[in-house]
Amino acid sequence: MKRRDYPSKSISPEEVEMLSTIFEQLLHEYQIPREGQKAEDLAARLVGIFQSGVRDVEMLKRLSLRA
């Protein structure tokens, strides 16, 4: 997956915890190995979508799973 440069915005510790929880849930639910390109791509999409302004947990999950 080609990486995009997203505008840098600070992410608070609470937001990092929320993103981490979502990431872990998606890895578990879709049986994605933690190590590997698929997990890295998922994490990049999740953070990028968050930085674009999406804060709804369910929407973050749905949008992050789109390739």
C-alpha positions as CSV (number, residue, x, y, z in Angstrom):
1,M,0.0,0.0,0.0
2,K,1.3,3.4,-0.9
3,R,1.6,5.7,2.1
4,R,0.1,9.1,2.0
5,D,1.4,12.1,3.9
6,Y,-1.3,13.3,6.3
7,P,-1.2,16.6,8.0
8,S,0.5,16.2,11.4
9,K,-1.9,16.7,14.2
10,S,-1.2,15.8,17.8
11,I,-3.0,12.8,19.2
12,S,-3.7,12.8,22.9
13,P,-2.8,9.8,25.1
14,E,-6.6,9.0,25.4
15,E,-6.9,9.1,21.6
16,V,-3.9,6.8,21.2
17,E,-5.5,4.4,23.7
18,M,-8.7,4.5,21.7
19,L,-7.0,3.9,18.4
20,S,-4.9,1.0,19.9
21,T,-8.1,-0.6,21.3
22,I,-9.8,-0.3,17.9
23,F,-6.7,-1.7,16.2
24,E,-6.5,-4.7,18.5
25,Q,-10.2,-5.4,18.1
26,L,-9.9,-5.4,14.3
27,L,-6.8,-7.7,14.4
28,H,-8.7,-10.1,16.6
29,E,-12.0,-10.0,14.8
30,Y,-10.5,-10.4,11.3
31,Q,-7.7,-12.7,12.5
32,I,-5.0,-10.4,11.0
33,P,-1.5,-11.3,12.2
34,R,0.0,-8.4,14.3
35,E,3.3,-8.7,12.3
36,G,3.1,-8.0,8.7
37,Q,2.1,-5.7,5.9
38,K,-1.7,-6.1,6.4
39,A,-1.5,-5.0,10.0
40,E,0.8,-2.1,9.1
41,D,-1.6,-1.0,6.3
42,L,-4.6,-1.2,8.7
43,A,-2.8,0.9,11.3
44,A,-1.9,3.5,8.7
45,R,-5.5,3.7,7.4
46,L,-6.9,3.9,11.0
47,V,-4.6,6.8,12.0
48,G,-5.1,8.6,8.7
49,I,-8.9,8.4,8.9
50,F,-8.7,9.6,12.5
51,Q,-6.6,12.5,11.5
52,S,-9.1,13.4,8.8
53,G,-11.6,14.1,11.6
54,V,-13.5,10.8,12.0
55,R,-14.1,10.2,15.7
56,D,-16.9,7.7,15.7
57,V,-15.5,4.3,16.7
58,E,-17.8,2.2,14.5
59,M,-17.1,4.5,11.5
60,L,-13.4,4.3,12.1
61,K,-13.6,0.5,12.1
62,R,-15.6,0.3,8.9
63,L,-13.5,2.8,7.0
64,S,-10.3,1.3,8.2
65,L,-11.2,-2.1,6.7
66,R,-11.8,-0.7,3.2
67,A,-8.8,-1.3,1.0
